[in-house]
Amino acid sequence: MEFADLVKLYEEKKKKHGIDAYKHISELLGEAKILHKQDWEKNPTKKKDHEQSWKGFKGSALEKMILHIIEEEVISLGLKIVSGKKFEKTHPKNLSLELKQVKKNLAIDYGKFGFHLPDADLVIYDPKDCRILAVLSSKSTLRERIAETGYWNLKIKNDALTRHIKVFFFTPDEDGTLTKQFPTKKARAIVEADTDGSYVMTEAKIEESDKIKMFDKFIEDLRKLLR
């Protein structure tokens, strides 16, 4: 299954749901899983475990769909957005001067243990000076990664060179962790206390707060960071 197949599925959602297409990301991923399995059955992995194969693909698919949905609007603000994997998987010699500077601006100082990059699925930066505005992490459920995102936010905020960077989490919230503000589930508490916020891609009714909002609020909040 190719990324173009995901885009095609999303465009079909847009025709049906318009600006609310993002609320149907979980539905899209369910449809993608069927197509993925059909491809997998033609050439199964050695352990013949489709669920394991799908899990890796699903995380990458969600990240790529978020990029696809917001990239044009991010660029319209004079900013750029790049996959965090670009820094992890590309040899420094093969990075452009611009991306080398972005990578340098993203690195966390661990003292005698060197500089290390935080886990970030997507990085938004200003190409004029390579200043990073935000790093985005994404998972279909919060229990998979939210504590890790909270950790990186604390590390980023603890360094004078990176503390201005916002750390956001994007999710379809498939297990309904963010639905209610009170009583507060542990993962929602981590979002509220230890991240700069989460943007939710779901049809479910979410009790929003200053930190937890529907996905369509993101671009306006990003615009505010530029003011």
Wavefront OBJ file of the C-alpha trace (Angstrom):
o trace
v 0.000 0.000 0.000
v 1.346 3.407 -0.984
v 0.865 6.856 0.552
v -1.042 7.858 -2.599
v -3.688 5.303 -1.580
v -4.109 7.070 1.774
v -4.451 10.439 0.067
v -7.103 8.999 -2.228
v -9.057 7.701 0.778
v -8.793 11.099 2.469
v -9.956 12.957 -0.618
v -13.017 10.699 -0.659
v -13.680 11.696 2.969
v -13.355 15.370 2.000
v -15.968 14.969 -0.740
v -18.355 13.429 1.764
v -17.596 15.392 4.939
v -15.937 18.623 3.743
v -14.000 20.468 6.437
v -14.922 17.761 8.954
v -13.000 15.081 7.025
v -10.299 15.051 9.730
v -12.857 13.640 12.183
v -12.933 10.451 10.140
v -9.221 9.598 10.310
v -9.851 6.430 12.350
v -12.408 5.326 9.778
v -9.856 6.006 7.037
v -7.211 3.970 8.877
v -9.686 1.101 9.208
v -10.197 1.115 5.444
v -6.443 1.375 4.903
v -5.908 -1.678 7.127
v -8.019 -3.803 4.773
v -5.993 -2.655 1.758
v -2.754 -3.128 3.678
v -3.696 -6.717 4.548
v -4.517 -7.483 0.928
v -1.026 -6.337 -0.052
v 0.551 -8.122 2.922
v -1.080 -11.433 2.006
v 0.719 -11.352 -1.350
v 4.057 -11.118 0.454
v 3.620 -11.851 4.192
v 6.320 -11.137 6.750
v 8.399 -14.073 8.034
v 6.454 -14.396 11.276
v 3.187 -14.093 9.356
v 1.887 -11.520 11.826
v -0.154 -8.934 9.975
v -1.080 -7.022 13.147
v 2.575 -6.315 13.860
v 3.181 -5.225 10.287
v 0.086 -3.016 10.356
v 1.015 -1.389 13.672
v 4.232 0.015 12.203
v 2.497 1.145 9.045
v -0.399 2.746 10.934
v 1.830 5.068 12.958
v 3.616 6.244 9.840
v 0.295 6.600 7.981
v -1.176 8.843 10.691
v 1.908 11.054 10.697
v 1.849 11.376 6.901
v -1.877 12.177 6.863
v -1.427 14.961 9.428
v 1.389 16.371 7.295
v -0.784 16.130 4.181
v -3.680 17.942 5.851
v -1.785 20.852 7.418
v 1.260 21.353 5.174
v -0.330 23.794 2.733
v -1.646 26.039 5.504
v 1.654 25.894 7.393
v 3.467 27.039 4.237
v 0.889 29.818 3.720
v 2.055 31.258 7.076
v 5.609 31.503 5.769
v 6.707 28.441 7.722
v 7.989 24.996 6.791
v 7.186 21.559 8.170
v 9.447 18.516 7.967
v 9.335 14.943 9.216
v 11.478 14.332 12.299
v 12.657 11.119 10.636
v 14.557 13.321 8.186
v 17.043 14.147 10.928
v 17.269 10.625 12.318
v 17.660 8.738 9.045
v 19.581 11.172 6.844
v 23.344 11.383 7.174
v 24.349 14.936 8.209
v 26.364 15.285 5.004
v 23.165 14.823 3.010
v 21.138 17.460 4.858
v 20.803 20.930 3.377
v 22.401 23.805 5.294
v 18.917 24.883 6.335
v 18.014 21.497 7.781
v 21.402 21.181 9.469
v 20.632 24.398 11.331
v 17.126 23.211 12.203
v 18.586 19.973 13.566
v 21.087 21.945 15.644
v 18.284 24.146 17.008
v 16.281 21.060 17.983
v 19.018 19.179 19.861
v 18.815 18.803 23.642
v 21.974 19.229 25.698
v 22.612 16.232 27.991
v 25.850 17.663 29.318
v 28.733 15.193 29.201
v 26.410 12.719 27.442
v 26.180 14.931 24.373
v 23.356 16.420 22.337
v 20.351 14.279 21.388
v 17.229 14.925 19.360
v 13.824 14.686 21.013
v 11.342 12.264 19.484
v 9.301 14.355 17.065
v 7.146 13.146 14.203
v 6.914 16.596 12.613
v 8.875 19.818 13.108
v 7.552 23.279 12.204
v 10.128 26.038 11.733
v 10.671 29.483 10.248
v 12.914 29.174 7.156
v 14.130 32.771 7.568
v 16.187 31.932 10.665
v 15.551 28.179 11.174
v 13.889 28.949 14.516
v 11.661 26.074 15.562
v 8.114 26.922 16.595
v 6.704 23.509 17.380
v 7.301 19.781 17.400
v 4.365 17.459 16.842
v 3.933 13.886 18.003
v 1.100 11.621 16.902
v -0.454 8.320 17.930
v -3.883 6.767 17.504
v -4.213 6.347 21.286
v -2.628 8.355 24.080
v -1.479 5.444 26.201
v 1.065 4.562 23.526
v 3.142 7.705 23.780
v 1.799 10.594 25.823
v 4.153 10.143 28.813
v 7.081 10.145 26.390
v 5.788 13.375 24.815
v 5.454 14.895 28.285
v 9.053 13.935 29.057
v 10.384 15.617 25.914
v 8.381 18.732 26.646
v 9.975 18.979 30.074
v 13.471 18.511 28.591
v 12.809 21.112 25.885
v 11.455 23.626 28.394
v 14.445 23.052 30.700
v 16.945 24.391 28.143
v 17.208 28.141 27.500
v 17.906 27.497 23.796
v 14.777 25.412 23.225
v 12.258 26.481 25.858
v 10.287 28.578 23.327
v 9.446 25.438 21.309
v 5.880 24.199 21.713
v 5.264 20.471 22.050
v 1.924 19.256 20.723
v 0.269 15.849 20.507
v -2.108 14.866 17.686
v -4.459 11.921 18.010
v -7.760 10.386 16.861
v -8.036 9.358 20.548
v -9.355 5.930 19.653
v -9.674 4.864 23.297
v -11.623 7.991 24.328
v -9.091 9.181 26.904
v -9.646 12.880 26.164
v -13.432 12.852 26.004
v -14.105 14.143 29.521
v -12.195 16.754 31.499
v -13.398 15.460 34.901
v -12.923 12.904 36.302
v -9.564 13.193 34.573
v -7.881 10.096 33.176
v -4.121 9.857 33.709
v -3.207 10.418 30.056
v -5.387 13.533 29.872
v -3.761 14.811 33.057
v -0.344 14.424 31.393
v -1.554 16.373 28.351
v -2.963 19.153 30.528
v 0.050 19.427 32.842
v 3.081 18.314 30.854
v 2.535 19.266 27.188
v 1.578 22.425 25.343
v -1.589 20.757 24.169
v -3.301 18.106 22.101
v -5.403 18.352 18.947
v -8.024 15.669 18.517
v -9.236 14.104 15.267
v -12.510 12.409 16.135
v -16.277 12.505 15.708
v -16.690 12.021 19.456
v -17.721 14.956 21.604
v -14.645 16.305 23.385
v -14.799 18.515 26.461
v -12.282 21.086 25.267
v -9.933 23.130 27.432
v -7.041 25.546 26.861
v -4.812 22.519 26.229
v -7.167 20.052 24.518
v -8.933 21.120 21.358
v -10.335 19.780 18.145
v -7.853 19.465 15.286
v -9.366 22.334 13.281
v -8.169 24.803 15.947
v -4.485 24.049 15.310
v -3.717 26.434 12.447
v -5.264 29.384 14.290
v -3.176 28.537 17.372
v -0.077 28.284 15.189
v -0.919 31.699 13.749
v -1.014 33.073 17.318
v 2.542 31.829 17.902
v 3.698 34.120 15.108
v 2.210 37.255 16.646
l 1 2 3 4 5 6 7 8 9 10 11 12 13 14 15 16 17 18 19 20 21 22 23 24 25 26 27 28 29 30 31 32 33 34 35 36 37 38 39 40 41 42 43 44 45 46 47 48 49 50 51 52 53 54 55 56 57 58 59 60 61 62 63 64 65 66 67 68 69 70 71 72 73 74 75 76 77 78 79 80 81 82 83 84 85 86 87 88 89 90 91 92 93 94 95 96 97 98 99 100 101 102 103 104 105 106 107 108 109 110 111 112 113 114 115 116 117 118 119 120 121 122 123 124 125 126 127 128 129 130 131 132 133 134 135 136 137 138 139 140 141 142 143 144 145 146 147 148 149 150 151 152 153 154 155 156 157 158 159 160 161 162 163 164 165 166 167 168 169 170 171 172 173 174 175 176 177 178 179 180 181 182 183 184 185 186 187 188 189 190 191 192 193 194 195 196 197 198 199 200 201 202 203 204 205 206 207 208 209 210 211 212 213 214 215 216 217 218 219 220 221 222 223 224 225 226 227
